[in-house]
Amino acid sequence: MGKSKKCAYEAVINTAISRIFLNVTIFLPPIALVAIESMHLMPGNFYAKTLVEALLISGELYIAVPTGIAMFP
């Protein structure tokens, strides 16, 4: 095993940054839902509201999670 303190420091920093980006991308859909509801843009119909929520969740799974995971070196 190597004993380089610089490599260990960089590994810890890279891991911390990638974990932060992954968590930020996971919290984007709930923040978007709060924004939509606070601007009174959320539809009143149950099915339309469920569709908006499903689109935000699927958008997170399709775009946000891979982006957060891509931050891992």
mmCIF file of the N, C-alpha and C atoms, coordinates in Angstrom:
data_MODEL
# 
_entry.id   MODEL 
# 
loop_
_atom_site.group_PDB 
_atom_site.id 
_atom_site.type_symbol 
_atom_site.label_atom_id 
_atom_site.label_alt_id 
_atom_site.label_comp_id 
_atom_site.label_asym_id 
_atom_site.label_entity_id 
_atom_site.label_seq_id 
_atom_site.pdbx_PDB_ins_code 
_atom_site.Cartn_x 
_atom_site.Cartn_y 
_atom_site.Cartn_z 
_atom_site.occupancy 
_atom_site.B_iso_or_equiv 
_atom_site.pdbx_formal_charge 
_atom_site.auth_seq_id 
_atom_site.auth_comp_id 
_atom_site.auth_asym_id 
_atom_site.auth_atom_id 
_atom_site.pdbx_PDB_model_num 
ATOM 1   N N  . MET A 1 1  ? 0.825   -1.181 0.000   1.00 0.00 ? 1  MET A N  1 
ATOM 2   C CA . MET A 1 1  ? 0.000   0.000  0.000   1.00 0.00 ? 1  MET A CA 1 
ATOM 3   C C  . MET A 1 1  ? 0.871   1.246  0.000   1.00 0.00 ? 1  MET A C  1 
ATOM 4   N N  . GLY A 1 2  ? 0.388   2.259  -0.711  1.00 0.00 ? 2  GLY A N  1 
ATOM 5   C CA . GLY A 1 2  ? 1.087   3.532  -0.729  1.00 0.00 ? 2  GLY A CA 1 
ATOM 6   C C  . GLY A 1 2  ? 0.834   4.317  0.542   1.00 0.00 ? 2  GLY A C  1 
ATOM 7   N N  . LYS A 1 3  ? 1.700   5.257  0.804   1.00 0.00 ? 3  LYS A N  1 
ATOM 8   C CA . LYS A 1 3  ? 1.581   6.062  2.016   1.00 0.00 ? 3  LYS A CA 1 
ATOM 9   C C  . LYS A 1 3  ? 1.559   7.544  1.714   1.00 0.00 ? 3  LYS A C  1 
ATOM 10  N N  . SER A 1 4  ? 1.133   7.902  0.497   1.00 0.00 ? 4  SER A N  1 
ATOM 11  C CA . SER A 1 4  ? 1.135   9.295  0.100   1.00 0.00 ? 4  SER A CA 1 
ATOM 12  C C  . SER A 1 4  ? -0.017  10.034 0.786   1.00 0.00 ? 4  SER A C  1 
ATOM 13  N N  . LYS A 1 5  ? 0.305   11.054 1.532   1.00 0.00 ? 5  LYS A N  1 
ATOM 14  C CA . LYS A 1 5  ? -0.729  11.843 2.205   1.00 0.00 ? 5  LYS A CA 1 
ATOM 15  C C  . LYS A 1 5  ? -1.494  12.693 1.199   1.00 0.00 ? 5  LYS A C  1 
ATOM 16  N N  . LYS A 1 6  ? -0.813  13.120 0.140   1.00 0.00 ? 6  LYS A N  1 
ATOM 17  C CA . LYS A 1 6  ? -1.472  13.942 -0.877  1.00 0.00 ? 6  LYS A CA 1 
ATOM 18  C C  . LYS A 1 6  ? -2.545  13.125 -1.600  1.00 0.00 ? 6  LYS A C  1 
ATOM 19  N N  . CYS A 1 7  ? -2.252  11.889 -1.966  1.00 0.00 ? 7  CYS A N  1 
ATOM 20  C CA . CYS A 1 7  ? -3.231  11.028 -2.633  1.00 0.00 ? 7  CYS A CA 1 
ATOM 21  C C  . CYS A 1 7  ? -4.412  10.729 -1.711  1.00 0.00 ? 7  CYS A C  1 
ATOM 22  N N  . ALA A 1 8  ? -4.130  10.477 -0.457  1.00 0.00 ? 8  ALA A N  1 
ATOM 23  C CA . ALA A 1 8  ? -5.201  10.211 0.498   1.00 0.00 ? 8  ALA A CA 1 
ATOM 24  C C  . ALA A 1 8  ? -6.096  11.442 0.661   1.00 0.00 ? 8  ALA A C  1 
ATOM 25  N N  . TYR A 1 9  ? -5.481  12.617 0.731   1.00 0.00 ? 9  TYR A N  1 
ATOM 26  C CA . TYR A 1 9  ? -6.243  13.855 0.864   1.00 0.00 ? 9  TYR A CA 1 
ATOM 27  C C  . TYR A 1 9  ? -7.132  14.068 -0.367  1.00 0.00 ? 9  TYR A C  1 
ATOM 28  N N  . GLU A 1 10 ? -6.580  13.875 -1.554  1.00 0.00 ? 10 GLU A N  1 
ATOM 29  C CA . GLU A 1 10 ? -7.354  14.046 -2.781  1.00 0.00 ? 10 GLU A CA 1 
ATOM 30  C C  . GLU A 1 10 ? -8.493  13.034 -2.862  1.00 0.00 ? 10 GLU A C  1 
ATOM 31  N N  . ALA A 1 11 ? -8.250  11.809 -2.427  1.00 0.00 ? 11 ALA A N  1 
ATOM 32  C CA . ALA A 1 11 ? -9.299  10.792 -2.454  1.00 0.00 ? 11 ALA A CA 1 
ATOM 33  C C  . ALA A 1 11 ? -10.453 11.169 -1.526  1.00 0.00 ? 11 ALA A C  1 
ATOM 34  N N  . VAL A 1 12 ? -10.129 11.657 -0.352  1.00 0.00 ? 12 VAL A N  1 
ATOM 35  C CA . VAL A 1 12 ? -11.175 12.058 0.593   1.00 0.00 ? 12 VAL A CA 1 
ATOM 36  C C  . VAL A 1 12 ? -11.949 13.258 0.067   1.00 0.00 ? 12 VAL A C  1 
ATOM 37  N N  . ILE A 1 13 ? -11.261 14.234 -0.486  1.00 0.00 ? 13 ILE A N  1 
ATOM 38  C CA . ILE A 1 13 ? -11.929 15.422 -1.033  1.00 0.00 ? 13 ILE A CA 1 
ATOM 39  C C  . ILE A 1 13 ? -12.826 15.045 -2.212  1.00 0.00 ? 13 ILE A C  1 
ATOM 40  N N  . ASN A 1 14 ? -12.328 14.216 -3.131  1.00 0.00 ? 14 ASN A N  1 
ATOM 41  C CA . ASN A 1 14 ? -13.135 13.798 -4.283  1.00 0.00 ? 14 ASN A CA 1 
ATOM 42  C C  . ASN A 1 14 ? -14.365 13.015 -3.850  1.00 0.00 ? 14 ASN A C  1 
ATOM 43  N N  . THR A 1 15 ? -14.224 12.166 -2.866  1.00 0.00 ? 15 THR A N  1 
ATOM 44  C CA . THR A 1 15 ? -15.365 11.404 -2.370  1.00 0.00 ? 15 THR A CA 1 
ATOM 45  C C  . THR A 1 15 ? -16.387 12.333 -1.721  1.00 0.00 ? 15 THR A C  1 
ATOM 46  N N  . ALA A 1 16 ? -15.926 13.279 -0.939  1.00 0.00 ? 16 ALA A N  1 
ATOM 47  C CA . ALA A 1 16 ? -16.844 14.216 -0.281  1.00 0.00 ? 16 ALA A CA 1 
ATOM 48  C C  . ALA A 1 16 ? -17.598 15.057 -1.309  1.00 0.00 ? 16 ALA A C  1 
ATOM 49  N N  . ILE A 1 17 ? -16.899 15.548 -2.304  1.00 0.00 ? 17 ILE A N  1 
ATOM 50  C CA . ILE A 1 17 ? -17.550 16.378 -3.335  1.00 0.00 ? 17 ILE A CA 1 
ATOM 51  C C  . ILE A 1 17 ? -18.579 15.566 -4.109  1.00 0.00 ? 17 ILE A C  1 
ATOM 52  N N  . SER A 1 18 ? -18.222 14.343 -4.475  1.00 0.00 ? 18 SER A N  1 
ATOM 53  C CA . SER A 1 18 ? -19.166 13.522 -5.244  1.00 0.00 ? 18 SER A CA 1 
ATOM 54  C C  . SER A 1 18 ? -20.395 13.163 -4.412  1.00 0.00 ? 18 SER A C  1 
ATOM 55  N N  . ARG A 1 19 ? -20.205 12.923 -3.134  1.00 0.00 ? 19 ARG A N  1 
ATOM 56  C CA . ARG A 1 19 ? -21.354 12.627 -2.267  1.00 0.00 ? 19 ARG A CA 1 
ATOM 57  C C  . ARG A 1 19 ? -22.256 13.848 -2.118  1.00 0.00 ? 19 ARG A C  1 
ATOM 58  N N  . ILE A 1 20 ? -21.679 15.025 -2.053  1.00 0.00 ? 20 ILE A N  1 
ATOM 59  C CA . ILE A 1 20 ? -22.484 16.248 -1.962  1.00 0.00 ? 20 ILE A CA 1 
ATOM 60  C C  . ILE A 1 20 ? -23.308 16.431 -3.221  1.00 0.00 ? 20 ILE A C  1 
ATOM 61  N N  . PHE A 1 21 ? -22.699 16.255 -4.404  1.00 0.00 ? 21 PHE A N  1 
ATOM 62  C CA . PHE A 1 21 ? -23.440 16.413 -5.650  1.00 0.00 ? 21 PHE A CA 1 
ATOM 63  C C  . PHE A 1 21 ? -24.547 15.377 -5.774  1.00 0.00 ? 21 PHE A C  1 
ATOM 64  N N  . LEU A 1 22 ? -24.307 14.153 -5.328  1.00 0.00 ? 22 LEU A N  1 
ATOM 65  C CA . LEU A 1 22 ? -25.341 13.127 -5.393  1.00 0.00 ? 22 LEU A CA 1 
ATOM 66  C C  . LEU A 1 22 ? -26.525 13.511 -4.510  1.00 0.00 ? 22 LEU A C  1 
ATOM 67  N N  . ASN A 1 23 ? -26.268 14.024 -3.326  1.00 0.00 ? 23 ASN A N  1 
ATOM 68  C CA . ASN A 1 23 ? -27.357 14.431 -2.436  1.00 0.00 ? 23 ASN A CA 1 
ATOM 69  C C  . ASN A 1 23 ? -28.098 15.651 -2.956  1.00 0.00 ? 23 ASN A C  1 
ATOM 70  N N  . VAL A 1 24 ? -27.390 16.574 -3.558  1.00 0.00 ? 24 VAL A N  1 
ATOM 71  C CA . VAL A 1 24 ? -28.048 17.760 -4.111  1.00 0.00 ? 24 VAL A CA 1 
ATOM 72  C C  . VAL A 1 24 ? -29.003 17.354 -5.221  1.00 0.00 ? 24 VAL A C  1 
ATOM 73  N N  . THR A 1 25 ? -28.575 16.442 -6.098  1.00 0.00 ? 25 THR A N  1 
ATOM 74  C CA . THR A 1 25 ? -29.448 16.033 -7.192  1.00 0.00 ? 25 THR A CA 1 
ATOM 75  C C  . THR A 1 25 ? -30.652 15.243 -6.700  1.00 0.00 ? 25 THR A C  1 
ATOM 76  N N  . ILE A 1 26 ? -30.524 14.572 -5.576  1.00 0.00 ? 26 ILE A N  1 
ATOM 77  C CA . ILE A 1 26 ? -31.661 13.818 -5.044  1.00 0.00 ? 26 ILE A CA 1 
ATOM 78  C C  . ILE A 1 26 ? -32.721 14.767 -4.481  1.00 0.00 ? 26 ILE A C  1 
ATOM 79  N N  . PHE A 1 27 ? -32.319 15.913 -3.975  1.00 0.00 ? 27 PHE A N  1 
ATOM 80  C CA . PHE A 1 27 ? -33.275 16.849 -3.378  1.00 0.00 ? 27 PHE A CA 1 
ATOM 81  C C  . PHE A 1 27 ? -33.889 17.823 -4.379  1.00 0.00 ? 27 PHE A C  1 
ATOM 82  N N  . LEU A 1 28 ? -33.521 17.759 -5.644  1.00 0.00 ? 28 LEU A N  1 
ATOM 83  C CA . LEU A 1 28 ? -34.089 18.682 -6.627  1.00 0.00 ? 28 LEU A CA 1 
ATOM 84  C C  . LEU A 1 28 ? -35.596 18.489 -6.860  1.00 0.00 ? 28 LEU A C  1 
ATOM 85  N N  . PRO A 1 29 ? -36.107 17.262 -7.048  1.00 0.00 ? 29 PRO A N  1 
ATOM 86  C CA . PRO A 1 29 ? -37.558 17.129 -7.252  1.00 0.00 ? 29 PRO A CA 1 
ATOM 87  C C  . PRO A 1 29 ? -38.410 17.625 -6.086  1.00 0.00 ? 29 PRO A C  1 
ATOM 88  N N  . PRO A 1 30 ? -38.075 17.342 -4.818  1.00 0.00 ? 30 PRO A N  1 
ATOM 89  C CA . PRO A 1 30 ? -38.894 17.910 -3.752  1.00 0.00 ? 30 PRO A CA 1 
ATOM 90  C C  . PRO A 1 30 ? -38.864 19.441 -3.730  1.00 0.00 ? 30 PRO A C  1 
ATOM 91  N N  . ILE A 1 31 ? -37.715 20.009 -4.029  1.00 0.00 ? 31 ILE A N  1 
ATOM 92  C CA . ILE A 1 31 ? -37.621 21.473 -4.083  1.00 0.00 ? 31 ILE A CA 1 
ATOM 93  C C  . ILE A 1 31 ? -38.476 22.003 -5.228  1.00 0.00 ? 31 ILE A C  1 
ATOM 94  N N  . ALA A 1 32 ? -38.457 21.305 -6.374  1.00 0.00 ? 32 ALA A N  1 
ATOM 95  C CA . ALA A 1 32 ? -39.291 21.719 -7.511  1.00 0.00 ? 32 ALA A CA 1 
ATOM 96  C C  . ALA A 1 32 ? -40.772 21.608 -7.158  1.00 0.00 ? 32 ALA A C  1 
ATOM 97  N N  . LEU A 1 33 ? -41.161 20.560 -6.439  1.00 0.00 ? 33 LEU A N  1 
ATOM 98  C CA . LEU A 1 33 ? -42.563 20.422 -6.033  1.00 0.00 ? 33 LEU A CA 1 
ATOM 99  C C  . LEU A 1 33 ? -42.997 21.553 -5.114  1.00 0.00 ? 33 LEU A C  1 
ATOM 100 N N  . VAL A 1 34 ? -42.159 21.911 -4.170  1.00 0.00 ? 34 VAL A N  1 
ATOM 101 C CA . VAL A 1 34 ? -42.483 23.025 -3.274  1.00 0.00 ? 34 VAL A CA 1 
ATOM 102 C C  . VAL A 1 34 ? -42.612 24.321 -4.064  1.00 0.00 ? 34 VAL A C  1 
ATOM 103 N N  . ALA A 1 35 ? -41.725 24.532 -5.024  1.00 0.00 ? 35 ALA A N  1 
ATOM 104 C CA . ALA A 1 35 ? -41.787 25.753 -5.839  1.00 0.00 ? 35 ALA A CA 1 
ATOM 105 C C  . ALA A 1 35 ? -43.061 25.780 -6.678  1.00 0.00 ? 35 ALA A C  1 
ATOM 106 N N  . ILE A 1 36 ? -43.401 24.649 -7.266  1.00 0.00 ? 36 ILE A N  1 
ATOM 107 C CA . ILE A 1 36 ? -44.623 24.590 -8.081  1.00 0.00 ? 36 ILE A CA 1 
ATOM 108 C C  . ILE A 1 36 ? -45.858 24.844 -7.224  1.00 0.00 ? 36 ILE A C  1 
ATOM 109 N N  . GLU A 1 37 ? -45.886 24.263 -6.038  1.00 0.00 ? 37 GLU A N  1 
ATOM 110 C CA . GLU A 1 37 ? -47.034 24.463 -5.159  1.00 0.00 ? 37 GLU A CA 1 
ATOM 111 C C  . GLU A 1 37 ? -47.099 25.885 -4.612  1.00 0.00 ? 37 GLU A C  1 
ATOM 112 N N  . SER A 1 38 ? -45.947 26.488 -4.332  1.00 0.00 ? 38 SER A N  1 
ATOM 113 C CA . SER A 1 38 ? -45.970 27.850 -3.788  1.00 0.00 ? 38 SER A CA 1 
ATOM 114 C C  . SER A 1 38 ? -46.367 28.882 -4.845  1.00 0.00 ? 38 SER A C  1 
ATOM 115 N N  . MET A 1 39 ? -46.123 28.583 -6.110  1.00 0.00 ? 39 MET A N  1 
ATOM 116 C CA . MET A 1 39 ? -46.538 29.488 -7.190  1.00 0.00 ? 39 MET A CA 1 
ATOM 117 C C  . MET A 1 39 ? -47.947 29.176 -7.677  1.00 0.00 ? 39 MET A C  1 
ATOM 118 N N  . HIS A 1 40 ? -48.626 28.248 -7.001  1.00 0.00 ? 40 HIS A N  1 
ATOM 119 C CA . HIS A 1 40 ? -49.997 27.845 -7.319  1.00 0.00 ? 40 HIS A CA 1 
ATOM 120 C C  . HIS A 1 40 ? -50.117 27.343 -8.758  1.00 0.00 ? 40 HIS A C  1 
ATOM 121 N N  . LEU A 1 41 ? -49.115 26.602 -9.218  1.00 0.00 ? 41 LEU A N  1 
ATOM 122 C CA . LEU A 1 41 ? -49.143 26.033 -10.558 1.00 0.00 ? 41 LEU A CA 1 
ATOM 123 C C  . LEU A 1 41 ? -49.502 24.548 -10.552 1.00 0.00 ? 41 LEU A C  1 
ATOM 124 N N  . MET A 1 42 ? -49.632 23.961 -9.368  1.00 0.00 ? 42 MET A N  1 
ATOM 125 C CA . MET A 1 42 ? -49.957 22.544 -9.271  1.00 0.00 ? 42 MET A CA 1 
ATOM 126 C C  . MET A 1 42 ? -51.421 22.347 -9.628  1.00 0.00 ? 42 MET A C  1 
ATOM 127 N N  . PRO A 1 43 ? -51.702 21.440 -10.566 1.00 0.00 ? 43 PRO A N  1 
ATOM 128 C CA . PRO A 1 43 ? -53.100 21.209 -10.946 1.00 0.00 ? 43 PRO A CA 1 
ATOM 129 C C  . PRO A 1 43 ? -53.915 20.644 -9.787  1.00 0.00 ? 43 PRO A C  1 
ATOM 130 N N  . GLY A 1 44 ? -55.179 20.953 -9.771  1.00 0.00 ? 44 GLY A N  1 
ATOM 131 C CA . GLY A 1 44 ? -56.052 20.488 -8.706  1.00 0.00 ? 44 GLY A CA 1 
ATOM 132 C C  . GLY A 1 44 ? -56.536 19.065 -8.914  1.00 0.00 ? 44 GLY A C  1 
ATOM 133 N N  . ASN A 1 45 ? -56.543 18.627 -10.161 1.00 0.00 ? 45 ASN A N  1 
ATOM 134 C CA . ASN A 1 45 ? -56.984 17.280 -10.487 1.00 0.00 ? 45 ASN A CA 1 
ATOM 135 C C  . ASN A 1 45 ? -55.992 16.258 -9.931  1.00 0.00 ? 45 ASN A C  1 
ATOM 136 N N  . PHE A 1 46 ? -56.514 15.191 -9.329  1.00 0.00 ? 46 PHE A N  1 
ATOM 137 C CA . PHE A 1 46 ? -55.660 14.169 -8.722  1.00 0.00 ? 46 PHE A CA 1 
ATOM 138 C C  . PHE A 1 46 ? -54.732 13.529 -9.748  1.00 0.00 ? 46 PHE A C  1 
ATOM 139 N N  . TYR A 1 47 ? -55.270 13.205 -10.925 1.00 0.00 ? 47 TYR A N  1 
ATOM 140 C CA . TYR A 1 47 ? -54.476 12.523 -11.932 1.00 0.00 ? 47 TYR A CA 1 
ATOM 141 C C  . TYR A 1 47 ? -53.405 13.432 -12.531 1.00 0.00 ? 47 TYR A C  1 
ATOM 142 N N  . ALA A 1 48 ? -53.738 14.689 -12.735 1.00 0.00 ? 48 ALA A N  1 
ATOM 143 C CA . ALA A 1 48 ? -52.754 15.631 -13.261 1.00 0.00 ? 48 ALA A CA 1 
ATOM 144 C C  . ALA A 1 48 ? -51.653 15.895 -12.230 1.00 0.00 ? 48 ALA A C  1 
ATOM 145 N N  . LYS A 1 49 ? -52.036 15.991 -10.971 1.00 0.00 ? 49 LYS A N  1 
ATOM 146 C CA . LYS A 1 49 ? -51.049 16.192 -9.900  1.00 0.00 ? 49 LYS A CA 1 
ATOM 147 C C  . LYS A 1 49 ? -50.119 14.987 -9.798  1.00 0.00 ? 49 LYS A C  1 
ATOM 148 N N  . THR A 1 50 ? -50.689 13.787 -9.894  1.00 0.00 ? 50 THR A N  1 
ATOM 149 C CA . THR A 1 50 ? -49.883 12.576 -9.860  1.00 0.00 ? 50 THR A CA 1 
ATOM 150 C C  . THR A 1 50 ? -48.952 12.515 -11.063 1.00 0.00 ? 50 THR A C  1 
ATOM 151 N N  . LEU A 1 51 ? -49.409 12.958 -12.215 1.00 0.00 ? 51 LEU A N  1 
ATOM 152 C CA . LEU A 1 51 ? -48.576 12.986 -13.416 1.00 0.00 ? 51 LEU A CA 1 
ATOM 153 C C  . LEU A 1 51 ? -47.388 13.937 -13.249 1.00 0.00 ? 51 LEU A C  1 
ATOM 154 N N  . VAL A 1 52 ? -47.630 15.109 -12.678 1.00 0.00 ? 52 VAL A N  1 
ATOM 155 C CA . VAL A 1 52 ? -46.537 16.062 -12.446 1.00 0.00 ? 52 VAL A CA 1 
ATOM 156 C C  . VAL A 1 52 ? -45.517 15.464 -11.482 1.00 0.00 ? 52 VAL A C  1 
ATOM 157 N N  . GLU A 1 53 ? -45.983 14.849 -10.410 1.00 0.00 ? 53 GLU A N  1 
ATOM 158 C CA . GLU A 1 53 ? -45.071 14.231 -9.445  1.00 0.00 ? 53 GLU A CA 1 
ATOM 159 C C  . GLU A 1 53 ? -44.288 13.082 -10.082 1.00 0.00 ? 53 GLU A C  1 
ATOM 160 N N  . ALA A 1 54 ? -44.957 12.265 -10.885 1.00 0.00 ? 54 ALA A N  1 
ATOM 161 C CA . ALA A 1 54 ? -44.285 11.139 -11.545 1.00 0.00 ? 54 ALA A CA 1 
ATOM 162 C C  . ALA A 1 54 ? -43.242 11.638 -12.551 1.00 0.00 ? 54 ALA A C  1 
ATOM 163 N N  . LEU A 1 55 ? -43.543 12.715 -13.245 1.00 0.00 ? 55 LEU A N  1 
ATOM 164 C CA . LEU A 1 55 ? -42.576 13.274 -14.195 1.00 0.00 ? 55 LEU A CA 1 
ATOM 165 C C  . LEU A 1 55 ? -41.342 13.811 -13.478 1.00 0.00 ? 55 LEU A C  1 
ATOM 166 N N  . LEU A 1 56 ? -41.539 14.444 -12.332 1.00 0.00 ? 56 LEU A N  1 
ATOM 167 C CA . LEU A 1 56 ? -40.387 14.941 -11.573 1.00 0.00 ? 56 LEU A CA 1 
ATOM 168 C C  . LEU A 1 56 ? -39.533 13.793 -11.037 1.00 0.00 ? 56 LEU A C  1 
ATOM 169 N N  . ILE A 1 57 ? -40.175 12.757 -10.543 1.00 0.00 ? 57 ILE A N  1 
ATOM 170 C CA . ILE A 1 57 ? -39.424 11.614 -10.014 1.00 0.00 ? 57 ILE A CA 1 
ATOM 171 C C  . ILE A 1 57 ? -38.697 10.885 -11.140 1.00 0.00 ? 57 ILE A C  1 
ATOM 172 N N  . SER A 1 58 ? -39.371 10.673 -12.275 1.00 0.00 ? 58 SER A N  1 
ATOM 173 C CA . SER A 1 58 ? -38.704 9.988  -13.386 1.00 0.00 ? 58 SER A CA 1 
ATOM 174 C C  . SER A 1 58 ? -37.592 10.858 -13.968 1.00 0.00 ? 58 SER A C  1 
ATOM 175 N N  . GLY A 1 59 ? -37.784 12.177 -13.957 1.00 0.00 ? 59 GLY A N  1 
ATOM 176 C CA . GLY A 1 59 ? -36.719 13.072 -14.390 1.00 0.00 ? 59 GLY A CA 1 
ATOM 177 C C  . GLY A 1 59 ? -35.509 12.980 -13.487 1.00 0.00 ? 59 GLY A C  1 
ATOM 178 N N  . GLU A 1 60 ? -35.771 12.834 -12.196 1.00 0.00 ? 60 GLU A N  1 
ATOM 179 C CA . GLU A 1 60 ? -34.661 12.663 -11.255 1.00 0.00 ? 60 GLU A CA 1 
ATOM 180 C C  . GLU A 1 60 ? -33.908 11.377 -11.537 1.00 0.00 ? 60 GLU A C  1 
ATOM 181 N N  . LEU A 1 61 ? -34.642 10.294 -11.738 1.00 0.00 ? 61 LEU A N  1 
ATOM 182 C CA . LEU A 1 61 ? -33.996 9.012  -11.975 1.00 0.00 ? 61 LEU A CA 1 
ATOM 183 C C  . LEU A 1 61 ? -33.253 8.984  -13.310 1.00 0.00 ? 61 LEU A C  1 
ATOM 184 N N  . TYR A 1 62 ? -33.744 9.713  -14.288 1.00 0.00 ? 62 TYR A N  1 
ATOM 185 C CA . TYR A 1 62 ? -33.155 9.684  -15.621 1.00 0.00 ? 62 TYR A CA 1 
ATOM 186 C C  . TYR A 1 62 ? -32.003 10.677 -15.774 1.00 0.00 ? 62 TYR A C  1 
ATOM 187 N N  . ILE A 1 63 ? -32.091 11.819 -15.102 1.00 0.00 ? 63 ILE A N  1 
ATOM 188 C CA . ILE A 1 63 ? -31.082 12.871 -15.291 1.00 0.00 ? 63 ILE A CA 1 
ATOM 189 C C  . ILE A 1 63 ? -30.263 13.132 -14.039 1.00 0.00 ? 63 ILE A C  1 
ATOM 190 N N  . ALA A 1 64 ? -30.912 13.357 -12.906 1.00 0.00 ? 64 ALA A N  1 
ATOM 191 C CA . ALA A 1 64 ? -30.207 13.829 -11.719 1.00 0.00 ? 64 ALA A CA 1 
ATOM 192 C C  . ALA A 1 64 ? -29.327 12.761 -11.080 1.00 0.00 ? 64 ALA A C  1 
ATOM 193 N N  . VAL A 1 65 ? -29.819 11.558 -10.932 1.00 0.00 ? 65 VAL A N  1 
ATOM 194 C CA . VAL A 1 65 ? -29.032 10.516 -10.286 1.00 0.00 ? 65 VAL A CA 1 
ATOM 195 C C  . VAL A 1 65 ? -27.804 10.155 -11.123 1.00 0.00 ? 65 VAL A C  1 
ATOM 196 N N  . PRO A 1 66 ? -27.921 9.935  -12.443 1.00 0.00 ? 66 PRO A N  1 
ATOM 197 C CA . PRO A 1 66 ? -26.700 9.670  -13.213 1.00 0.00 ? 66 PRO A CA 1 
ATOM 198 C C  . PRO A 1 66 ? -25.701 10.821 -13.179 1.00 0.00 ? 66 PRO A C  1 
ATOM 199 N N  . THR A 1 67 ? -26.191 12.049 -13.121 1.00 0.00 ? 67 THR A N  1 
ATOM 200 C CA . THR A 1 67 ? -25.293 13.182 -13.023 1.00 0.00 ? 67 THR A CA 1 
ATOM 201 C C  . THR A 1 67 ? -24.539 13.165 -11.702 1.00 0.00 ? 67 THR A C  1 
ATOM 202 N N  . GLY A 1 68 ? -25.236 12.860 -10.627 1.00 0.00 ? 68 GLY A N  1 
ATOM 203 C CA . GLY A 1 68 ? -24.581 12.773 -9.327  1.00 0.00 ? 68 GLY A CA 1 
ATOM 204 C C  . GLY A 1 68 ? -23.590 11.628 -9.257  1.00 0.00 ? 68 GLY A C  1 
ATOM 205 N N  . ILE A 1 69 ? -23.937 10.494 -9.844  1.00 0.00 ? 69 ILE A N  1 
ATOM 206 C CA . ILE A 1 69 ? -23.021 9.354  -9.830  1.00 0.00 ? 69 ILE A CA 1 
ATOM 207 C C  . ILE A 1 69 ? -21.824 9.611  -10.731 1.00 0.00 ? 69 ILE A C  1 
ATOM 208 N N  . ALA A 1 70 ? -22.005 10.376 -11.785 1.00 0.00 ? 70 ALA A N  1 
ATOM 209 C CA . ALA A 1 70 ? -20.897 10.669 -12.702 1.00 0.00 ? 70 ALA A CA 1 
ATOM 210 C C  . ALA A 1 70 ? -19.816 11.508 -12.020 1.00 0.00 ? 70 ALA A C  1 
ATOM 211 N N  . MET A 1 71 ? -20.138 12.109 -10.899 1.00 0.00 ? 71 MET A N  1 
ATOM 212 C CA . MET A 1 71 ? -19.128 12.890 -10.170 1.00 0.00 ? 71 MET A CA 1 
ATOM 213 C C  . MET A 1 71 ? -18.099 12.001 -9.487  1.00 0.00 ? 71 MET A C  1 
ATOM 214 N N  . PHE A 1 72 ? -18.409 10.709 -9.327  1.00 0.00 ? 72 PHE A N  1 
ATOM 215 C CA . PHE A 1 72 ? -17.438 9.795  -8.734  1.00 0.00 ? 72 PHE A CA 1 
ATOM 216 C C  . PHE A 1 72 ? -16.275 9.601  -9.710  1.00 0.00 ? 72 PHE A C  1 
ATOM 217 N N  . PRO A 1 73 ? -15.060 9.700  -9.252  1.00 0.00 ? 73 PRO A N  1 
ATOM 218 C CA . PRO A 1 73 ? -13.925 9.528  -10.160 1.00 0.00 ? 73 PRO A CA 1 
ATOM 219 C C  . PRO A 1 73 ? -13.751 8.070  -10.577 1.00 0.00 ? 73 PRO A C  1 
# 
